Amino acid sequence: MSWWKICLILFCVFIAFSIIHYKGKNKRPFKRSLISMICGVATLFAVNLAGSFTGVVLPVSFLSLMVSLIGGIPGVTLMLALSLFF
């Protein structure tokens, strides 16, 4: 997949989140969308940093980054739950 397609997907997700936050009557929908996406990636890296203590590690790949960007904290939680069962 080329970089411009990845950037286009991320931009569309950002705009979709912004519209959802705007409909939810947030005062700053763009800021809230960006914070939501950054929290997902930060959670993914926090899980990997704590992996040496807990023994639970999520591999950082293109798919896991996209899930954490799009899904945020619930997306990372879903990946953790799936890694425990499979």
PDB file with SEQRES, HELIX, SHEET and CRYST1 records, atoms N, CA, C and O in Angstrom:
SEQRES   1 A   86  MET SER TRP TRP LYS ILE CYS LEU ILE LEU PHE CYS VAL          
SEQRES   2 A   86  PHE ILE ALA PHE SER ILE ILE HIS TYR LYS GLY LYS ASN          
SEQRES   3 A   86  LYS ARG PRO PHE LYS ARG SER LEU ILE SER MET ILE CYS          
SEQRES   4 A   86  GLY VAL ALA THR LEU PHE ALA VAL ASN LEU ALA GLY SER          
SEQRES   5 A   86  PHE THR GLY VAL VAL LEU PRO VAL SER PHE LEU SER LEU          
SEQRES   6 A   86  MET VAL SER LEU ILE GLY GLY ILE PRO GLY VAL THR LEU          
SEQRES   7 A   86  MET LEU ALA LEU SER LEU PHE PHE                              
HELIX    1 AA1 TRP A    3  LYS A   23  1                                  21    
HELIX    2 AA2 PRO A   29  LEU A   49  1                                  21    
HELIX    3 AA3 GLY A   51  THR A   54  1                                   4    
HELIX    4 AA4 PHE A   62  PHE A   85  1                                  24    
CRYST1    1.000    1.000    1.000  90.00  90.00  90.00 P 1           1          
ATOM      1  N   MET A   1       0.853  -1.171   0.000  1.00  0.00           N  
ATOM      2  CA  MET A   1       0.000   0.000   0.000  1.00  0.00           C  
ATOM      3  C   MET A   1       0.899   1.234   0.000  1.00  0.00           C  
ATOM      4  O   MET A   1       1.860   1.308   0.766  1.00  0.00           O  
ATOM      5  N   SER A   2       0.595   2.167  -0.831  1.00  0.00           N  
ATOM      6  CA  SER A   2       1.440   3.357  -0.931  1.00  0.00           C  
ATOM      7  C   SER A   2       1.131   4.335   0.207  1.00  0.00           C  
ATOM      8  O   SER A   2       0.080   4.269   0.845  1.00  0.00           O  
ATOM      9  N   TRP A   3       2.082   5.243   0.436  1.00  0.00           N  
ATOM     10  CA  TRP A   3       1.969   6.182   1.556  1.00  0.00           C  
ATOM     11  C   TRP A   3       0.813   7.144   1.397  1.00  0.00           C  
ATOM     12  O   TRP A   3       0.187   7.524   2.387  1.00  0.00           O  
ATOM     13  N   TRP A   4       0.514   7.549   0.170  1.00  0.00           N  
ATOM     14  CA  TRP A   4      -0.578   8.509   0.006  1.00  0.00           C  
ATOM     15  C   TRP A   4      -1.916   7.859   0.312  1.00  0.00           C  
ATOM     16  O   TRP A   4      -2.833   8.538   0.774  1.00  0.00           O  
ATOM     17  N   LYS A   5      -2.052   6.561   0.066  1.00  0.00           N  
ATOM     18  CA  LYS A   5      -3.294   5.877   0.427  1.00  0.00           C  
ATOM     19  C   LYS A   5      -3.445   5.761   1.939  1.00  0.00           C  
ATOM     20  O   LYS A   5      -4.542   5.904   2.478  1.00  0.00           O  
ATOM     21  N   ILE A   6      -2.337   5.504   2.610  1.00  0.00           N  
ATOM     22  CA  ILE A   6      -2.366   5.423   4.071  1.00  0.00           C  
ATOM     23  C   ILE A   6      -2.740   6.776   4.664  1.00  0.00           C  
ATOM     24  O   ILE A   6      -3.564   6.862   5.575  1.00  0.00           O  
ATOM     25  N   CYS A   7      -2.124   7.827   4.138  1.00  0.00           N  
ATOM     26  CA  CYS A   7      -2.438   9.181   4.620  1.00  0.00           C  
ATOM     27  C   CYS A   7      -3.890   9.543   4.332  1.00  0.00           C  
ATOM     28  O   CYS A   7      -4.532  10.196   5.155  1.00  0.00           O  
ATOM     29  N   LEU A   8      -4.414   9.137   3.197  1.00  0.00           N  
ATOM     30  CA  LEU A   8      -5.804   9.398   2.848  1.00  0.00           C  
ATOM     31  C   LEU A   8      -6.756   8.670   3.800  1.00  0.00           C  
ATOM     32  O   LEU A   8      -7.765   9.235   4.222  1.00  0.00           O  
ATOM     33  N   ILE A   9      -6.437   7.423   4.136  1.00  0.00           N  
ATOM     34  CA  ILE A   9      -7.261   6.667   5.074  1.00  0.00           C  
ATOM     35  C   ILE A   9      -7.259   7.328   6.444  1.00  0.00           C  
ATOM     36  O   ILE A   9      -8.311   7.486   7.065  1.00  0.00           O  
ATOM     37  N   LEU A  10      -6.074   7.715   6.917  1.00  0.00           N  
ATOM     38  CA  LEU A  10      -5.983   8.369   8.221  1.00  0.00           C  
ATOM     39  C   LEU A  10      -6.711   9.708   8.231  1.00  0.00           C  
ATOM     40  O   LEU A  10      -7.349  10.057   9.225  1.00  0.00           O  
ATOM     41  N   PHE A  11      -6.622  10.453   7.150  1.00  0.00           N  
ATOM     42  CA  PHE A  11      -7.324  11.730   7.061  1.00  0.00           C  
ATOM     43  C   PHE A  11      -8.838  11.525   7.080  1.00  0.00           C  
ATOM     44  O   PHE A  11      -9.560  12.275   7.737  1.00  0.00           O  
ATOM     45  N   CYS A  12      -9.319  10.512   6.361  1.00  0.00           N  
ATOM     46  CA  CYS A  12     -10.758  10.232   6.346  1.00  0.00           C  
ATOM     47  C   CYS A  12     -11.248   9.788   7.719  1.00  0.00           C  
ATOM     48  O   CYS A  12     -12.340  10.167   8.141  1.00  0.00           O  
ATOM     49  N   VAL A  13     -10.454   8.993   8.413  1.00  0.00           N  
ATOM     50  CA  VAL A  13     -10.825   8.575   9.770  1.00  0.00           C  
ATOM     51  C   VAL A  13     -10.855   9.780  10.693  1.00  0.00           C  
ATOM     52  O   VAL A  13     -11.759   9.907  11.519  1.00  0.00           O  
ATOM     53  N   PHE A  14      -9.876  10.666  10.562  1.00  0.00           N  
ATOM     54  CA  PHE A  14      -9.830  11.873  11.385  1.00  0.00           C  
ATOM     55  C   PHE A  14     -11.059  12.745  11.134  1.00  0.00           C  
ATOM     56  O   PHE A  14     -11.655  13.258  12.082  1.00  0.00           O  
ATOM     57  N   ILE A  15     -11.438  12.915   9.888  1.00  0.00           N  
ATOM     58  CA  ILE A  15     -12.617  13.718   9.559  1.00  0.00           C  
ATOM     59  C   ILE A  15     -13.890  13.042  10.077  1.00  0.00           C  
ATOM     60  O   ILE A  15     -14.792  13.717  10.572  1.00  0.00           O  
ATOM     61  N   ALA A  16     -13.964  11.716   9.965  1.00  0.00           N  
ATOM     62  CA  ALA A  16     -15.140  11.004  10.471  1.00  0.00           C  
ATOM     63  C   ALA A  16     -15.258  11.149  11.986  1.00  0.00           C  
ATOM     64  O   ALA A  16     -16.353  11.368  12.503  1.00  0.00           O  
ATOM     65  N   PHE A  17     -14.137  11.029  12.702  1.00  0.00           N  
ATOM     66  CA  PHE A  17     -14.151  11.245  14.146  1.00  0.00           C  
ATOM     67  C   PHE A  17     -14.541  12.673  14.486  1.00  0.00           C  
ATOM     68  O   PHE A  17     -15.261  12.909  15.456  1.00  0.00           O  
ATOM     69  N   SER A  18     -14.070  13.616  13.698  1.00  0.00           N  
ATOM     70  CA  SER A  18     -14.405  15.019  13.947  1.00  0.00           C  
ATOM     71  C   SER A  18     -15.903  15.266  13.777  1.00  0.00           C  
ATOM     72  O   SER A  18     -16.504  16.007  14.555  1.00  0.00           O  
ATOM     73  N   ILE A  19     -16.497  14.653  12.774  1.00  0.00           N  
ATOM     74  CA  ILE A  19     -17.933  14.800  12.556  1.00  0.00           C  
ATOM     75  C   ILE A  19     -18.711  14.179  13.721  1.00  0.00           C  
ATOM     76  O   ILE A  19     -19.710  14.735  14.176  1.00  0.00           O  
ATOM     77  N   ILE A  20     -18.242  13.021  14.197  1.00  0.00           N  
ATOM     78  CA  ILE A  20     -18.912  12.381  15.332  1.00  0.00           C  
ATOM     79  C   ILE A  20     -18.821  13.255  16.571  1.00  0.00           C  
ATOM     80  O   ILE A  20     -19.800  13.405  17.303  1.00  0.00           O  
ATOM     81  N   HIS A  21     -17.647  13.832  16.810  1.00  0.00           N  
ATOM     82  CA  HIS A  21     -17.494  14.704  17.977  1.00  0.00           C  
ATOM     83  C   HIS A  21     -18.278  16.001  17.817  1.00  0.00           C  
ATOM     84  O   HIS A  21     -18.768  16.551  18.803  1.00  0.00           O  
ATOM     85  N   TYR A  22     -18.402  16.493  16.595  1.00  0.00           N  
ATOM     86  CA  TYR A  22     -19.192  17.695  16.349  1.00  0.00           C  
ATOM     87  C   TYR A  22     -20.673  17.431  16.621  1.00  0.00           C  
ATOM     88  O   TYR A  22     -21.361  18.256  17.222  1.00  0.00           O  
ATOM     89  N   LYS A  23     -21.155  16.265  16.170  1.00  0.00           N  
ATOM     90  CA  LYS A  23     -22.551  15.899  16.423  1.00  0.00           C  
ATOM     91  C   LYS A  23     -22.797  15.648  17.906  1.00  0.00           C  
ATOM     92  O   LYS A  23     -23.925  15.774  18.382  1.00  0.00           O  
ATOM     93  N   GLY A  24     -21.747  15.295  18.629  1.00  0.00           N  
ATOM     94  CA  GLY A  24     -21.860  15.082  20.068  1.00  0.00           C  
ATOM     95  C   GLY A  24     -21.735  16.365  20.861  1.00  0.00           C  
ATOM     96  O   GLY A  24     -21.608  16.330  22.085  1.00  0.00           O  
ATOM     97  N   LYS A  25     -21.769  17.496  20.178  1.00  0.00           N  
ATOM     98  CA  LYS A  25     -21.765  18.827  20.797  1.00  0.00           C  
ATOM     99  C   LYS A  25     -20.453  19.165  21.517  1.00  0.00           C  
ATOM    100  O   LYS A  25     -20.464  19.921  22.488  1.00  0.00           O  
ATOM    101  N   ASN A  26     -19.331  18.616  21.053  1.00  0.00           N  
ATOM    102  CA  ASN A  26     -18.048  19.012  21.612  1.00  0.00           C  
ATOM    103  C   ASN A  26     -17.658  20.376  21.070  1.00  0.00           C  
ATOM    104  O   ASN A  26     -17.946  20.700  19.918  1.00  0.00           O  
ATOM    105  N   LYS A  27     -17.006  21.171  21.901  1.00  0.00           N  
ATOM    106  CA  LYS A  27     -16.617  22.515  21.480  1.00  0.00           C  
ATOM    107  C   LYS A  27     -15.441  22.486  20.510  1.00  0.00           C  
ATOM    108  O   LYS A  27     -15.345  23.339  19.628  1.00  0.00           O  
ATOM    109  N   ARG A  28     -14.550  21.515  20.665  1.00  0.00           N  
ATOM    110  CA  ARG A  28     -13.365  21.417  19.808  1.00  0.00           C  
ATOM    111  C   ARG A  28     -13.286  20.010  19.204  1.00  0.00           C  
ATOM    112  O   ARG A  28     -12.540  19.171  19.709  1.00  0.00           O  
ATOM    113  N   PRO A  29     -14.037  19.737  18.140  1.00  0.00           N  
ATOM    114  CA  PRO A  29     -14.080  18.368  17.612  1.00  0.00           C  
ATOM    115  C   PRO A  29     -12.760  17.912  16.994  1.00  0.00           C  
ATOM    116  O   PRO A  29     -12.419  16.733  17.097  1.00  0.00           O  
ATOM    117  N   PHE A  30     -12.000  18.820  16.349  1.00  0.00           N  
ATOM    118  CA  PHE A  30     -10.742  18.419  15.732  1.00  0.00           C  
ATOM    119  C   PHE A  30      -9.706  18.051  16.785  1.00  0.00           C  
ATOM    120  O   PHE A  30      -8.983  17.066  16.640  1.00  0.00           O  
ATOM    121  N   LYS A  31      -9.642  18.842  17.833  1.00  0.00           N  
ATOM    122  CA  LYS A  31      -8.705  18.564  18.913  1.00  0.00           C  
ATOM    123  C   LYS A  31      -9.052  17.255  19.599  1.00  0.00           C  
ATOM    124  O   LYS A  31      -8.161  16.460  19.896  1.00  0.00           O  
ATOM    125  N   ARG A  32     -10.320  17.021  19.852  1.00  0.00           N  
ATOM    126  CA  ARG A  32     -10.757  15.795  20.519  1.00  0.00           C  
ATOM    127  C   ARG A  32     -10.473  14.569  19.649  1.00  0.00           C  
ATOM    128  O   ARG A  32     -10.096  13.520  20.172  1.00  0.00           O  
ATOM    129  N   SER A  33     -10.648  14.685  18.339  1.00  0.00           N  
ATOM    130  CA  SER A  33     -10.365  13.575  17.436  1.00  0.00           C  
ATOM    131  C   SER A  33      -8.881  13.252  17.418  1.00  0.00           C  
ATOM    132  O   SER A  33      -8.491  12.084  17.450  1.00  0.00           O  
ATOM    133  N   LEU A  34      -8.065  14.275  17.368  1.00  0.00           N  
ATOM    134  CA  LEU A  34      -6.621  14.076  17.361  1.00  0.00           C  
ATOM    135  C   LEU A  34      -6.154  13.454  18.672  1.00  0.00           C  
ATOM    136  O   LEU A  34      -5.303  12.565  18.666  1.00  0.00           O  
ATOM    137  N   ILE A  35      -6.697  13.910  19.788  1.00  0.00           N  
ATOM    138  CA  ILE A  35      -6.327  13.349  21.086  1.00  0.00           C  
ATOM    139  C   ILE A  35      -6.751  11.887  21.183  1.00  0.00           C  
ATOM    140  O   ILE A  35      -6.024  11.070  21.748  1.00  0.00           O  
ATOM    141  N   SER A  36      -7.909  11.552  20.642  1.00  0.00           N  
ATOM    142  CA  SER A  36      -8.384  10.176  20.664  1.00  0.00           C  
ATOM    143  C   SER A  36      -7.453   9.257  19.880  1.00  0.00           C  
ATOM    144  O   SER A  36      -7.155   8.147  20.321  1.00  0.00           O  
ATOM    145  N   MET A  37      -6.995   9.715  18.725  1.00  0.00           N  
ATOM    146  CA  MET A  37      -6.103   8.905  17.904  1.00  0.00           C  
ATOM    147  C   MET A  37      -4.726   8.781  18.556  1.00  0.00           C  
ATOM    148  O   MET A  37      -4.116   7.713  18.508  1.00  0.00           O  
ATOM    149  N   ILE A  38      -4.239   9.845  19.156  1.00  0.00           N  
ATOM    150  CA  ILE A  38      -2.927   9.806  19.810  1.00  0.00           C  
ATOM    151  C   ILE A  38      -2.969   8.924  21.048  1.00  0.00           C  
ATOM    152  O   ILE A  38      -2.001   8.219  21.334  1.00  0.00           O  
ATOM    153  N   CYS A  39      -4.067   8.950  21.784  1.00  0.00           N  
ATOM    154  CA  CYS A  39      -4.201   8.088  22.968  1.00  0.00           C  
ATOM    155  C   CYS A  39      -4.154   6.611  22.595  1.00  0.00           C  
ATOM    156  O   CYS A  39      -3.612   5.801  23.348  1.00  0.00           O  
ATOM    157  N   GLY A  40      -4.707   6.257  21.457  1.00  0.00           N  
ATOM    158  CA  GLY A  40      -4.657   4.866  21.010  1.00  0.00           C  
ATOM    159  C   GLY A  40      -3.241   4.403  20.733  1.00  0.00           C  
ATOM    160  O   GLY A  40      -2.848   3.310  21.138  1.00  0.00           O  
ATOM    161  N   VAL A  41      -2.474   5.234  20.042  1.00  0.00           N  
ATOM    162  CA  VAL A  41      -1.083   4.875  19.735  1.00  0.00           C  
ATOM    163  C   VAL A  41      -0.241   4.869  21.012  1.00  0.00           C  
ATOM    164  O   VAL A  41       0.613   4.001  21.189  1.00  0.00           O  
ATOM    165  N   ALA A  42      -0.479   5.831  21.895  1.00  0.00           N  
ATOM    166  CA  ALA A  42       0.267   5.876  23.155  1.00  0.00           C  
ATOM    167  C   ALA A  42      -0.039   4.643  24.008  1.00  0.00           C  
ATOM    168  O   ALA A  42       0.846   4.121  24.685  1.00  0.00           O  
ATOM    169  N   THR A  43      -1.280   4.185  23.974  1.00  0.00           N  
ATOM    170  CA  THR A  43      -1.646   2.986  24.723  1.00  0.00           C  
ATOM    171  C   THR A  43      -0.945   1.755  24.154  1.00  0.00           C  
ATOM    172  O   THR A  43      -0.505   0.886  24.907  1.00  0.00           O  
ATOM    173  N   LEU A  44      -0.840   1.680  22.839  1.00  0.00           N  
ATOM    174  CA  LEU A  44      -0.134   0.562  22.209  1.00  0.00           C  
ATOM    175  C   LEU A  44       1.324   0.540  22.654  1.00  0.00           C  
ATOM    176  O   LEU A  44       1.846  -0.519  23.000  1.00  0.00           O  
ATOM    177  N   PHE A  45       1.981   1.681  22.650  1.00  0.00           N  
ATOM    178  CA  PHE A  45       3.377   1.726  23.061  1.00  0.00           C  
ATOM    179  C   PHE A  45       3.525   1.500  24.568  1.00  0.00           C  
ATOM    180  O   PHE A  45       4.525   0.933  25.008  1.00  0.00           O  
ATOM    181  N   ALA A  46       2.553   1.933  25.358  1.00  0.00           N  
ATOM    182  CA  ALA A  46       2.599   1.685  26.806  1.00  0.00           C  
ATOM    183  C   ALA A  46       2.460   0.201  27.111  1.00  0.00           C  
ATOM    184  O   ALA A  46       3.111  -0.310  28.023  1.00  0.00           O  
ATOM    185  N   VAL A  47       1.620  -0.490  26.357  1.00  0.00           N  
ATOM    186  CA  VAL A  47       1.467  -1.936  26.546  1.00  0.00           C  
ATOM    187  C   VAL A  47       2.783  -2.630  26.214  1.00  0.00           C  
ATOM    188  O   VAL A  47       3.185  -3.561  26.912  1.00  0.00           O  
ATOM    189  N   ASN A  48       3.450  -2.190  25.165  1.00  0.00           N  
ATOM    190  CA  ASN A  48       4.719  -2.809  24.803  1.00  0.00           C  
ATOM    191  C   ASN A  48       5.824  -2.481  25.800  1.00  0.00           C  
ATOM    192  O   ASN A  48       6.686  -3.321  26.057  1.00  0.00           O  
ATOM    193  N   LEU A  49       5.816  -1.283  26.363  1.00  0.00           N  
ATOM    194  CA  LEU A  49       6.810  -0.943  27.375  1.00  0.00           C  
ATOM    195  C   LEU A  49       6.593  -1.733  28.658  1.00  0.00           C  
ATOM    196  O   LEU A  49       7.554  -2.150  29.305  1.00  0.00           O  
ATOM    197  N   ALA A  50       5.354  -1.937  29.020  1.00  0.00           N  
ATOM    198  CA  ALA A  50       5.042  -2.702  30.228  1.00  0.00           C  
ATOM    199  C   ALA A  50       5.111  -4.207  29.986  1.00  0.00           C  
ATOM    200  O   ALA A  50       4.947  -4.991  30.921  1.00  0.00           O  
ATOM    201  N   GLY A  51       5.348  -4.608  28.770  1.00  0.00           N  
ATOM    202  CA  GLY A  51       5.389  -6.027  28.435  1.00  0.00           C  
ATOM    203  C   GLY A  51       6.491  -6.785  29.132  1.00  0.00           C  
ATOM    204  O   GLY A  51       6.344  -7.981  29.385  1.00  0.00           O  
ATOM    205  N   SER A  52       7.597  -6.126  29.452  1.00  0.00           N  
ATOM    206  CA  SER A  52       8.670  -6.823  30.157  1.00  0.00           C  
ATOM    207  C   SER A  52       8.260  -7.158  31.588  1.00  0.00           C  
ATOM    208  O   SER A  52       8.784  -8.106  32.174  1.00  0.00           O  
ATOM    209  N   PHE A  53       7.342  -6.404  32.149  1.00  0.00           N  
ATOM    210  CA  PHE A  53       6.867  -6.667  33.505  1.00  0.00           C  
ATOM    211  C   PHE A  53       5.670  -7.615  33.511  1.00  0.00           C  
ATOM    212  O   PHE A  53       5.556  -8.476  34.383  1.00  0.00           O  
ATOM    213  N   THR A  54       4.782  -7.451  32.538  1.00  0.00           N  
ATOM    214  CA  THR A  54       3.545  -8.228  32.539  1.00  0.00           C  
ATOM    215  C   THR A  54       3.616  -9.489  31.686  1.00  0.00           C  
ATOM    216  O   THR A  54       2.872 -10.439  31.929  1.00  0.00           O  
ATOM    217  N   GLY A  55       4.486  -9.512  30.707  1.00  0.00           N  
ATOM    218  CA  GLY A  55       4.581 -10.654  29.812  1.00  0.00           C  
ATOM    219  C   GLY A  55       3.615 -10.590  28.645  1.00  0.00           C  
ATOM    220  O   GLY A  55       3.579 -11.510  27.827  1.00  0.00           O  
ATOM    221  N   VAL A  56       2.839  -9.535  28.548  1.00  0.00           N  
ATOM    222  CA  VAL A  56       1.885  -9.352  27.451  1.00  0.00           C  
ATOM    223  C   VAL A  56       2.460  -8.324  26.487  1.00  0.00           C  
ATOM    224  O   VAL A  56       2.694  -7.176  26.865  1.00  0.00           O  
ATOM    225  N   VAL A  57       2.685  -8.731  25.250  1.00  0.00           N  
ATOM    226  CA  VAL A  57       3.280  -7.844  24.261  1.00  0.00           C  
ATOM    227  C   VAL A  57       2.432  -7.888  23.001  1.00  0.00           C  
ATOM    228  O   VAL A  57       1.993  -8.955  22.572  1.00  0.00           O  
ATOM    229  N   LEU A  58       2.209  -6.729  22.417  1.00  0.00           N  
ATOM    230  CA  LEU A  58       1.554  -6.638  21.112  1.00  0.00           C  
ATOM    231  C   LEU A  58       2.607  -6.229  20.091  1.00  0.00           C  
ATOM    232  O   LEU A  58       3.277  -5.213  20.278  1.00  0.00           O  
ATOM    233  N   PRO A  59       2.769  -6.993  19.019  1.00  0.00           N  
ATOM    234  CA  PRO A  59       3.766  -6.609  18.034  1.00  0.00           C  
ATOM    235  C   PRO A  59       3.347  -5.325  17.313  1.00  0.00           C  
ATOM    236  O   PRO A  59       2.184  -5.161  16.944  1.00  0.00           O  
ATOM    237  N   VAL A  60       4.292  -4.434  17.121  1.00  0.00           N  
ATOM    238  CA  VAL A  60       4.003  -3.183  16.431  1.00  0.00           C  
ATOM    239  C   VAL A  60       4.183  -3.430  14.942  1.00  0.00           C  
ATOM    240  O   VAL A  60       5.299  -3.617  14.456  1.00  0.00           O  
ATOM    241  N   SER A  61       3.081  -3.426  14.240  1.00  0.00           N  
ATOM    242  CA  SER A  61       3.080  -3.594  12.791  1.00  0.00           C  
ATOM    243  C   SER A  61       2.135  -2.561  12.196  1.00  0.00           C  
ATOM    244  O   SER A  61       1.516  -1.774  12.912  1.00  0.00           O  
ATOM    245  N   PHE A  62       2.038  -2.582  10.892  1.00  0.00           N  
ATOM    246  CA  PHE A  62       1.143  -1.640  10.227  1.00  0.00           C  
ATOM    247  C   PHE A  62      -0.301  -1.864  10.678  1.00  0.00           C  
ATOM    248  O   PHE A  62      -1.032  -0.905  10.923  1.00  0.00           O  
ATOM    249  N   LEU A  63      -0.705  -3.112  10.784  1.00  0.00           N  
ATOM    250  CA  LEU A  63      -2.076  -3.430  11.179  1.00  0.00           C  
ATOM    251  C   LEU A  63      -2.364  -2.987  12.613  1.00  0.00           C  
ATOM    252  O   LEU A  63      -3.413  -2.401  12.882  1.00  0.00           O  
ATOM    253  N   SER A  64      -1.442  -3.263  13.530  1.00  0.00           N  
ATOM    254  CA  SER A  64      -1.686  -2.880  14.915  1.00  0.00           C  
ATOM    255  C   SER A  64      -1.677  -1.359  15.079  1.00  0.00           C  
ATOM    256  O   SER A  64      -2.434  -0.828  15.892  1.00  0.00           O  
ATOM    257  N   LEU A  65      -0.848  -0.660  14.332  1.00  0.00           N  
ATOM    258  CA  LEU A  65      -0.868   0.801  14.377  1.00  0.00           C  
ATOM    259  C   LEU A  65      -2.176   1.363  13.845  1.00  0.00           C  
ATOM    260  O   LEU A  65      -2.718   2.309  14.418  1.00  0.00           O  
ATOM    261  N   MET A  66      -2.691   0.799  12.762  1.00  0.00           N  
ATOM    262  CA  MET A  66      -3.946   1.279  12.195  1.00  0.00           C  
ATOM    263  C   MET A  66      -5.112   0.991  13.141  1.00  0.00           C  
ATOM    264  O   MET A  66      -6.004   1.825  13.295  1.00  0.00           O  
ATOM    265  N   VAL A  67      -5.109  -0.179  13.773  1.00  0.00           N  
ATOM    266  CA  VAL A  67      -6.183  -0.501  14.722  1.00  0.00           C  
ATOM    267  C   VAL A  67      -6.125   0.435  15.919  1.00  0.00           C  
ATOM    268  O   VAL A  67      -7.162   0.884  16.407  1.00  0.00           O  
ATOM    269  N   SER A  68      -4.917   0.732  16.398  1.00  0.00           N  
ATOM    270  CA  SER A  68      -4.812   1.628  17.554  1.00  0.00           C  
ATOM    271  C   SER A  68      -5.154   3.066  17.179  1.00  0.00           C  
ATOM    272  O   SER A  68      -5.683   3.803  18.010  1.00  0.00           O  
ATOM    273  N   LEU A  69      -4.862   3.479  15.947  1.00  0.00           N  
ATOM    274  CA  LEU A  69      -5.251   4.819  15.502  1.00  0.00           C  
ATOM    275  C   LEU A  69      -6.755   4.935  15.326  1.00  0.00           C  
ATOM    276  O   LEU A  69      -7.369   5.905  15.770  1.00  0.00           O  
ATOM    277  N   ILE A  70      -7.335   3.957  14.686  1.00  0.00           N  
ATOM    278  CA  ILE A  70      -8.768   4.019  14.376  1.00  0.00           C  
ATOM    279  C   ILE A  70      -9.605   3.672  15.610  1.00  0.00           C  
ATOM    280  O   ILE A  70     -10.611   4.325  15.885  1.00  0.00           O  
ATOM    281  N   GLY A  71      -9.187   2.648  16.345  1.00  0.00           N  
ATOM    282  CA  GLY A  71      -9.984   2.192  17.472  1.00  0.00           C  
ATOM    283  C   GLY A  71      -9.689   2.875  18.781  1.00  0.00           C  
ATOM    284  O   GLY A  71     -10.507   2.835  19.701  1.00  0.00           O  
ATOM    285  N   GLY A  72      -8.529   3.505  18.885  1.00  0.00           N  
ATOM    286  CA  GLY A  72      -8.155   4.164  20.125  1.00  0.00           C  
ATOM    287  C   GLY A  72      -7.886   3.147  21.229  1.00  0.00           C  
ATOM    288  O   GLY A  72      -7.406   2.046  20.962  1.00  0.00           O  
ATOM    289  N   ILE A  73      -8.192   3.513  22.447  1.00  0.00           N  
ATOM    290  CA  ILE A  73      -7.955   2.635  23.593  1.00  0.00           C  
ATOM    291  C   ILE A  73      -8.798   1.356  23.513  1.00  0.00           C  
ATOM    292  O   ILE A  73      -8.284   0.285  23.836  1.00  0.00           O  
ATOM    293  N   PRO A  74     -10.072   1.420  23.097  1.00  0.00           N  
ATOM    294  CA  PRO A  74     -10.826   0.163  22.945  1.00  0.00           C  
ATOM    295  C   PRO A  74     -10.235  -0.758  21.876  1.00  0.00           C  
ATOM    296  O   PRO A  74     -10.336  -1.980  21.992  1.00  0.00           O  
ATOM    297  N   GLY A  75      -9.626  -0.192  20.846  1.00  0.00           N  
ATOM    298  CA  GLY A  75      -8.981  -1.017  19.826  1.00  0.00           C  
ATOM    299  C   GLY A  75      -7.785  -1.774  20.373  1.00  0.00           C  
ATOM    300  O   GLY A  75      -7.586  -2.944  20.045  1.00  0.00           O  
ATOM    301  N   VAL A  76      -6.986  -1.116  21.205  1.00  0.00           N  
ATOM    302  CA  VAL A  76      -5.834  -1.777  21.823  1.00  0.00           C  
ATOM    303  C   VAL A  76      -6.311  -2.835  22.813  1.00  0.00           C  
ATOM    304  O   VAL A  76      -5.718  -3.909  22.911  1.00  0.00           O  
ATOM    305  N   THR A  77      -7.374  -2.535  23.543  1.00  0.00           N  
ATOM    306  CA  THR A  77      -7.933  -3.505  24.471  1.00  0.00           C  
ATOM    307  C   THR A  77      -8.447  -4.739  23.726  1.00  0.00           C  
ATOM    308  O   THR A  77      -8.277  -5.866  24.190  1.00  0.00           O  
ATOM    309  N   LEU A  78      -9.065  -4.524  22.592  1.00  0.00           N  
ATOM    310  CA  LEU A  78      -9.532  -5.643  21.768  1.00  0.00           C  
ATOM    311  C   LEU A  78      -8.359  -6.486  21.280  1.00  0.00           C  
ATOM    312  O   LEU A  78      -8.433  -7.714  21.297  1.00  0.00           O  
ATOM    313  N   MET A  79      -7.277  -5.840  20.845  1.00  0.00           N  
ATOM    314  CA  MET A  79      -6.104  -6.601  20.403  1.00  0.00           C  
ATOM    315  C   MET A  79      -5.501  -7.395  21.562  1.00  0.00           C  
ATOM    316  O   MET A  79      -5.044  -8.521  21.367  1.00  0.00           O  
ATOM    317  N   LEU A  80      -5.498  -6.818  22.766  1.00  0.00           N  
ATOM    318  CA  LEU A  80      -4.999  -7.547  23.939  1.00  0.00           C  
ATOM    319  C   LEU A  80      -5.861  -8.757  24.239  1.00  0.00           C  
ATOM    320  O   LEU A  80      -5.344  -9.838  24.523  1.00  0.00           O  
ATOM    321  N   ALA A  81      -7.172  -8.582  24.177  1.00  0.00           N  
ATOM    322  CA  ALA A  81      -8.078  -9.705  24.439  1.00  0.00           C  
ATOM    323  C   ALA A  81      -7.921 -10.796  23.384  1.00  0.00           C  
ATOM    324  O   ALA A  81      -7.942 -11.981  23.716  1.00  0.00           O  
ATOM    325  N   LEU A  82      -7.765 -10.414  22.132  1.00  0.00           N  
ATOM    326  CA  LEU A  82      -7.595 -11.406  21.085  1.00  0.00           C  
ATOM    327  C   LEU A  82      -6.254 -12.122  21.207  1.00  0.00           C  
ATOM    328  O   LEU A  82      -6.153 -13.309  20.897  1.00  0.00           O  
ATOM    329  N   SER A  83      -5.223 -11.406  21.658  1.00  0.00           N  
ATOM    330  CA  SER A  83      -3.923 -12.057  21.808  1.00  0.00           C  
ATOM    331  C   SER A  83      -3.926 -13.047  22.971  1.00  0.00           C  
ATOM    332  O   SER A  83      -3.148 -14.000  22.969  1.00  0.00           O  
ATOM    333  N   LEU A  84      -4.785 -12.835  23.958  1.00  0.00           N  
ATOM    334  CA  LEU A  84      -4.867 -13.779  25.059  1.00  0.00           C  
ATOM    335  C   LEU A  84      -5.573 -15.069  24.655  1.00  0.00           C  
ATOM    336  O   LEU A  84      -5.258 -16.141  25.170  1.00  0.00           O  
ATOM    337  N   PHE A  85      -6.528 -14.964  23.733  1.00  0.00           N  
ATOM    338  CA  PHE A  85      -7.285 -16.142  23.322  1.00  0.00           C  
ATOM    339  C   PHE A  85      -6.669 -16.882  22.148  1.00  0.00           C  
ATOM    340  O   PHE A  85      -6.879 -18.087  22.012  1.00  0.00           O  
ATOM    341  N   PHE A  86      -5.913 -16.197  21.295  1.00  0.00           N  
ATOM    342  CA  PHE A  86      -5.352 -16.859  20.118  1.00  0.00           C  
ATOM    343  C   PHE A  86      -3.872 -16.877  20.178  1.00  0.00           C  
ATOM    344  O   PHE A  86      -3.223 -17.395  19.269  1.00  0.00           O  
TER     345      PHE A  86                                                      
END                                                                             
